[in-house]
Amino acid sequence: MTAISPAAQPRRRRIRVARLPLTFVLGGLILGISLILAVFPSIFAPYDPIAMDYNAILAPPSLSHFFGTDSFGRDVFARVIHAYTVDMQIAIFATTGPLIVGVIVGALVGYAGGLTETLFGRVVDAVISFPFLVLVIAIVAVLGPGLTNMYIAVGVIDWVFYGRLVAGEVKVQKRLDYADAGRAMGYTPARIIFRHLLPNAITPAIVYWMTDMALAILLGSSLGYLGLGAQPPAAEWGVQIADGKNFMSTAWWISVFPGVAIVVTGLGFSLFGDGLAELLRTKR
Amino acid sequence: MTLGEKPGDVPLLSVEEVVKRFPMPQSILGRIAGRPRLAVNALNGVNLSVHRGETVGIVGESGCGKSTLARCLVRLLDPDDGRVRFEGRDIGELAGAERRAFNRRVQMIFQDPYSSLNPRMTVRQILGEALSVHKMRPRRHISARIAELLDLVRLPQDAAGRYPHEFSGGQRQRIGIARALCVEPDVLVADELVSALDVSVQAQVVNLLLQLQEELSLTVVFVAHDLRLVRHISHRVAVMYLGKVIEIGPTEALFSAPRHPYTKALLDAAPELDPGRRSRQAAARGELPSPLDLPQGCLFNSRCPFSFERCFAERPLLGERGRGHRAACHLSEFGTPTFVASVKAPA
């Protein structure tokens, strides 16, 4: 074994699309399109999402109304497209705060260990002993319906899951020799935790974040359906499904197309998360 | 006071009666019942001094506390009792800038080449971070310094941009050496530097360490269980047993005329390369006593073929046995016991 191995030749660091995991590419594609639709819905939607057309009430899918119209004569396709804005916003806003708070708290708790960890464990137990949806509904019921209160309700609970994930990983990483090497080098705990341990501990949290965004969309739609999230006449998939619930046998398209949008977007997040897990796997 | 030492000379690093215990987890019921908490007695009063420019080998079987001692030397662990002094100062009392200076001047190289490097940092990041945190070089000279360091440990220049997983075990250990050396330390504590490496690579890494020691006039504490390796590189050797140094002396004296029966047993148990010679029967009987429950008297009494009453009553001190050679054995107090002739496996 000489010092110069074959690996010493200049290597290409360019990321080739063909080398990326298929799930990552597919999920990325779905999410990319979803984001474009969310930011520029008016470009793609042929009608105003809240404009009512009494001449075309409950019209089935056709060339002029791709997804048909609802009981107010609103174009379902336009509403599904415009709902991307709200639902992608829910996915991102409801989860990013908990991600950041959970990661920071989890990293500190995992590194500190001892009593801090025990106390945090009790908090986690207390939160996860309630069904997530019931807890969120309870908080929203107290604060009042609407998107902002939904973000608050989710944020209060959701960070705990990230915290638990990261704390567990940091606990493993801090026992490895490279953490000791940092200590022997005289690095501050903050540097060791955030520069050394966290990059090696954060992957599960990032992957969970993707799943969590899918869950947030589901939750947002559920609350919208129950009338606790986005308020009518706003275009939001859960609200739309609720709009169509009385017409399921006669005008299935009102509820089915928003449902398909939820499934496809959720799938996008899940695939992307899977691919990301593959991509971020630590090589040893 | 050991050989070659000027009188009044302060050792660079000295260990004084260091005790380290690791408490065992205890159930709540046991705690309520007031049962005494068990503890692994990893170090039981270790004494050792290391002088500038020398290499001290520390040997002993697994579980004897070698690694715990190494970690106490760089203050990864704080002793429960006793102290470690660096240039005469108790390292447990250093804080702030002094603590950072100590961290810089006493560096450690770790055993496991796989877990000792952060897998998410390139070699450039690993070395650059240490260089900039300790302000070893102005920012614009850091790349040049990294190039020098790679040369120093015989790694190719393009290693800087690569991640640890792209290297072999031997190369990773050299990255570990470069990381320790980049802050220009006075003392290197190498904990089982090569025990995780293939034999063919071990020699390269050890010889590199020897060359670097000479070039940079480093002081080295070399912890290992491989006796031949320790003999090859050490000026002095300390033998540890059950958390205590039981013999210490100049390498050749210790290897040719061990004064402690345990050292003798350890030397006899070392595998021989000469196929014509059969390895002698081990001179130590039985198993290592549990570090949870240390024997009374001499720690080695349960396994020693020569033990007598005094060994069970009184723990021998590490006493001078001539020419910087010290041993903790009641027998060797009265001259050199002829272990070679008398050591026979009990029937």
Interface residues (C-beta under 8 A of the other chain):
Chain A: M1 A3 I4 S5 A7 A8 P10 L176 D177 Y178 D180 A181 R183 A184 M185 G186 Y187 R191 R195 H196 P199 N200 T282 K283 R284
Chain B: R71 V74 R75 L76 R99 R100 F102 N103 R104 Q107 M108 F110 Q111 D112 Y114 S115 S116 L117 N118 P119 R120 M121 E129 A130 V133 H134 R154 L155 P156 D158 A159 R162 Y163 H165 E166 F167 S168 G170 Q171 G176 R179 V183 D198 S200 V201 Q204
